[in-house]
């Protein structure tokens, strides 16, 4: 399952410390919506940050919430890198499914997201998410549970011994 979303900070508690306030730590909650299988889904990141000059690790959680309250919760572990000239920050994170609720209770899997933003911690960001889920209901994802993905394009390859 893949989707894109724009997330906006709805809560931020970060502190700047260290020489010239070069280090930042704290919590940021970002939220937005997307469409998955023609259904509106809230995408929320509950993130913790530990940056030095805008670079460093982040953690926390990502959750997907469908309009009927079905939720899939995931742990995230990632890294942020800021370009000192443009002030644009690039993000990448690994996702590990914790579990789901309602129809998604048996969902498991992994994934990743990448994103970018311009500005300080807490400003809006665009993300792209790719998930490999097992046990997820077709009504949510559009893909039968535990199905084997098929290539979207064909190719030829020669495999040498």
N, C-alpha and C positions, 0 to 999 in steps of 0.2 A: 504494500500500500504506500503510495507516495502522494504528497500534497505540499502546497505552499501556503504561507500565511504571513500577515503583517501583525506584529504584536506591539502593544503599547504598554508602558509601565503604568500599573494601577496602584502600586505601593512600592516605596523604596526607603530603606533605612541603611545607608552606607556612611562610613566614616573615612576621612582622609587622615593619615598619620605619617610619621617618619619625616626625614629631611625634606623640606619644601613640599610637604603633603604628597609625597610621591607614591605612597602606598594607600590602597583602598580595600576595605573589607566591609562585608555586610550582606544584606538580603534585598532581592529585587523580585517583584512579582509582575510578570508580563502576561497580557491576555489579548486574544483576538479570535477571529472566526475563520473557518474555511469550509469548503464543501468536500465531503467524502461520500461517494456513491449517491450523489444528488441529495445528500442530507447535510444540514448545517451542523457543524461541530465547533464547540469552543475549544481552543487550544490555549493552555495555560502553562507557563513555566514558573516554578517556585524556585528561584535560583539563589545560590550563595556565591559570593565573589571574593577573591583574594588576589588582587592585582598589584603589580609593581610597575609604575608608569604606564598603566593601562593594559599590561600584558600579564597573563598568568592563568591559573586554574579556576574553574568554576564547577559547582556541583548542584545538587538539589534534585528536583523532580520535574517531569512534564506529565500533564494529564490531558486526555482527550475526553470531552463530555458531550454526548449526543443530547438532543432536545428531550428525549424521554428519561434522561438522568443516567443512562448507561455510561460508565466511565472505564477507561483503561489508564492505569497508572504506571509510570516508568521512572526509574532512576536515571539521572544523567551525570556524565562525567566528561568535562570538556576543557578547552583551552581557548583563551582570547588573545589575539595579536593585533596591536594597533600600529598603523603606519604613522610615524611621528610627523610627517609632512602634511598628509591629507587629513589626518585625525580620523580616518575611517578604520573601524574595528571589524575584523573577520573572526568568526566563531566556528568551531567544530566540536561536536560532542557525540559520544557513544550513548545509546539508550538500551536499557535492559528492562523488559516488562516485569512489573511486580505481580500484577493480576488485574482483573476487571470486575465489574459488578453486573448484575442482571444478566442479559444475554451474553455478555462478554466475560463471565466469571471464569471460564476455562482458558482464557487467552494467555498465551506465552509468546516469547520471542525477543528479538533484538532489533536494533536499528541505529540510525545516525541522523544527525541534523547538522546543517551548515547554515550560516547566516552572516549578515553584515548590517552595520549601522554607522551613522555619522553622528558624532557628539558624545556627550558624557554618559556615564552609567545611568540607565533609566529612560533613555530616549527610545523612540520606536525603532524596531528592527524587522527586517524581512528574513524569513527562514524557509528552508526547503528540507522536508523530512522524508526519509525512506525507511520503511519498516518491513521486516520479515516476520509475520505473525503466524502462529499455529493456534488452532482452536477458536479463532475469531469468527463470529457469525457472519454469514454471507449478507444478511440484511444491513449490516453496518459497513462492511468493506467492499461488497460487490464481487467478492471472490469466495468460492466454496471453501469451507474450513479444511485445512490440511491438504489443499490441492498443490500440485506441482506446477510451479510457474513455467510458462512456455515462452520461448524466445519471441520477441516482437519482430525480428528481422532474421533472415537466413544468411549464412556465410559458409565459405569453404575454408578448410584448413588442412594442412599436411602435417602429420605428426611423425617426427623422425625418431628412430630408436636411440 
